[in-house]
Amino acid sequence: MTRLVELLLVSALGLGWVAVAACHSLLLESTPAAGSTVAAAPTLSLRFNNRVEKPLSRLRLLDERGGSLSLAMPASGGPVDRLSAPLPPLSPGAYRVEWQVLSTDGHVVSGRFGFRVAP
C-alpha cells in the first residue's frame, strides 16, 4: 500500500511540473520568420502559445552593428497572443530581434532571433 501511495504522489508532482511549464510563453512564429531573408519587412509580428501582458512586454530590433532601431509597439489592441510593431524602412543587411514577455503565470520569458533584408 505504501508503494502505491508513493507512486501516486510522484505522478501527481510530475503532472504539476508539466502544468507549470505549459504556462510559460513560447514563441510559435514570427514575421519575418527566424533565419529568413526578406525583400522588405513592413511589420514585425510575434505569436506566442498563450496570452502575454503587452504593457509589460518589449521588442527590440538591432542592426548588424548592434545599433538599436526605434520600434513603436502598441500597448494594447490586436490578438492577446501577439506582439506587433511597424518597422522603419530597413537597409539590406542582418537584423536581430530581441523580445521579452510576461507570461500568464507571472514569469518573464525572453528570446531572440535573426533575419536578413536582401538588397
C-alpha positions in Angstrom: 0.0 0.0 0.0 2.8 2.4 0.8 4.4 1.8 -2.6 1.1 2.7 -4.3 0.9 6.0 -2.3 4.5 6.8 -3.2 3.7 6.2 -6.9 0.6 8.3 -6.8 2.5 11.2 -5.1 5.3 11.1 -7.7 2.8 11.0 -10.5 0.9 14.0 -9.1 4.1 16.0 -8.6 5.1 15.2 -12.2 1.8 16.5 -13.6 2.2 19.6 -11.6 5.5 20.4 -13.2 4.0 19.8 -16.6 1.2 22.3 -15.9 3.6 24.9 -14.6 5.9 24.5 -17.7 2.8 24.8 -20.0 2.0 28.3 -18.7 5.3 29.8 -19.9 5.0 31.8 -23.1 6.7 30.1 -26.1 7.3 31.9 -29.4 5.4 29.9 -32.1 6.1 32.0 -35.1 7.3 35.4 -36.3 7.1 37.7 -39.3 9.8 38.0 -40.6 10.5 34.4 -39.8 13.6 33.5 -37.8 16.5 32.9 -40.1 14.7 34.1 -43.2 15.8 36.6 -45.9 13.1 39.1 -46.9 12.9 41.8 -49.6 11.0 44.1 -47.3 9.5 43.9 -43.8 6.8 46.4 -43.1 5.8 44.9 -39.7 7.4 42.8 -37.0 4.9 40.3 -35.5 5.5 37.6 -32.9 2.9 35.0 -32.0 3.1 33.1 -28.7 1.3 30.0 -27.4 -0.8 32.0 -24.8 -1.7 35.5 -23.8 1.1 37.9 -23.0 0.9 41.0 -20.9 1.6 43.6 -23.7 2.2 46.6 -21.4 4.9 44.7 -19.6 6.5 43.2 -22.8 9.1 44.6 -25.1 10.5 44.2 -28.6 13.9 45.4 -29.7 15.4 45.5 -33.1 19.2 45.7 -33.6 21.1 46.1 -36.9 24.2 44.1 -37.7 26.5 46.6 -35.9 24.4 46.3 -32.7 22.7 49.6 -33.1 19.1 49.7 -31.8 16.3 50.8 -34.1 13.3 52.5 -32.7 10.1 50.5 -32.6 6.7 51.8 -31.5 4.8 48.8 -30.1 1.2 49.5 -29.2 0.4 48.7 -25.6 -2.9 47.2 -26.4 -5.1 46.1 -29.3 -4.9 43.1 -31.6 -4.8 39.4 -30.6 -3.7 38.7 -27.0 -1.1 36.2 -28.0 0.8 38.6 -30.4 3.2 41.4 -30.2 3.4 43.6 -33.3 5.2 46.8 -34.3 5.6 48.6 -37.6 9.1 48.6 -38.8 11.1 51.6 -40.1 12.5 51.2 -43.6 15.3 48.7 -43.3 18.5 48.8 -45.3 19.9 45.5 -46.7 21.7 43.5 -44.0 21.3 41.4 -40.9 19.0 42.2 -38.1 18.4 40.7 -34.6 15.0 40.8 -32.8 15.1 40.6 -29.0 11.9 40.0 -27.2 10.8 39.8 -23.6 7.2 39.0 -22.4 5.4 38.5 -19.1 3.7 35.1 -19.2 0.3 34.5 -17.8 2.0 32.5 -15.0 3.9 35.6 -13.9 7.3 34.5 -15.3 9.3 36.7 -17.6 10.4 34.9 -20.8 12.8 36.2 -23.4 14.5 35.2 -26.6 16.0 36.4 -29.8 16.3 35.5 -33.5 17.7 37.0 -36.6 16.7 37.7 -40.2 18.1 39.4 -43.2 16.9 42.0 -45.6 18.1 41.3 -49.2 19.4 44.1 -51.4 
